[in-house]
C-alpha cells in the first residue's frame, strides 16, 4: 500500500509543492493510501457563500428562489463540473467548500485515531481540500445548501471529524457542525460586559453566535442582531437571542454605522461578528466597531484586501480576525448549544433537518 503524507500533499497534482486546499487539482482516486480513511458519502453541506455562488453562476438565481427542474439540473452540472476538474468541490469563484456526512468504509493500516468501519461521521475539514467522487446527485435542498449524493471521499490523517451524535438527526447535526467554528470562536472572543453585533444574525450560524454571545456577554453586556430581512429578524427575536434587533442590507456601510451609533448611544461595539454570505460587507463591520475593538470575519464572502485597506482608509484601529472553521472543541460547543436551548433546536429541526 502506498504511503501518504499526513497533510495529504501526496494527492496534489497541480501546482506541485502546495497543500491540498490551495491546489487547483488533486488526485481523487479512491484507492486509499496507508494513512487515509475512505468514506461513503451521504450528504454534502456546501458552504453558504459557495452554494450561493454556484447557483448564481449556474442559473442566475439565489438558493432560496423558486428553482425550476431545469435550474436544478444546471446546478448539478455545475457541481459535477467543479469536481471533475479539480478532484474536490472547491468553488472556483469563492475558493470555499463545505463539509460532508457519510459512513467510514475503509481505514488505512497506518491511520492513527479511534474511527472504525461503519462509523457515521461528519468531516470538519473543508470540501475545498477533500478528494471527492460524485457518482450521482440524488437530491438537493437548495434553501439549506444540502445535496444528497452517491459517492466517496477521502479523509487525510490531519483531517478533523466528529462522530455523529445519537441524540440528533443527521441533517440537524450536519447543519450545525457546518458552521461550528463561528459560535465556538464567539465563545472565545466575547467577554462579560461586551457590546456585540452579529451581522447576519438571523441565519444559521448567526443564531448560534447570538446565543453564545448573549451567554458570554452576560447581563452587563448587550447583544445586537443585524438580520438581512424582516423574516430572519423575527426568527431571532422569537427565540430571544439578542437585546436589540433590526434588519438591514449589510452592504450599506454608512447605514449600518448610523444604526449602531443609535442603538449604542454613540459607543459602537466591542466585538462585531460577520456571518453573512454576500460580498461587500467589510466596511459595515469595520465602521460598527470601536477603536481597539475586534471584528471577526467568519463569512467566506469576505475580501480581506477590502477589509484591510478599508479600515486604513477610514482611520479605524481595529483588530480583524479571519474566520477559521476550526476551533478546539467547536463541535462539542455547537451541539451543546442546541441541547441547552430546546427552542433553538426545534427551529433548526424545522429549517435544516
Buried (B, 14 or more C-beta within 10 A) or exposed (E): EEEBBBBBBBBBBEEEEEBBBEBBBBBBEBEBBEBBBBBBBBBBBBBBBBBBBBBBBBBEBBBEEEBEEEBBEBBBEBBBEBBEEBBBBBBBEBBBBBBBBBBBBBBBEBBEEEBEEEBBBBBBBBBBBBBBBBEEBEEBBBBBBBBBBEBBBBBBBBBBBBBBBEEBBBBBBBBBBBBBBBBBBBBBBBEEEBBBBBBBBBBBBBBBBBBBBBBBBEEEBBBBBBBBBEEBBBBBBEBEBBBBBBBBBBBBBEBBBEBBBEBBEEEBBBBBBBBBBBBBBBBBBBBBBBEEBBBBBBBBBBBEEBBEEBBEEEEBEBEBBEBEBBBEEBBEBBBEBBEEBEEBBEBBBEBBB
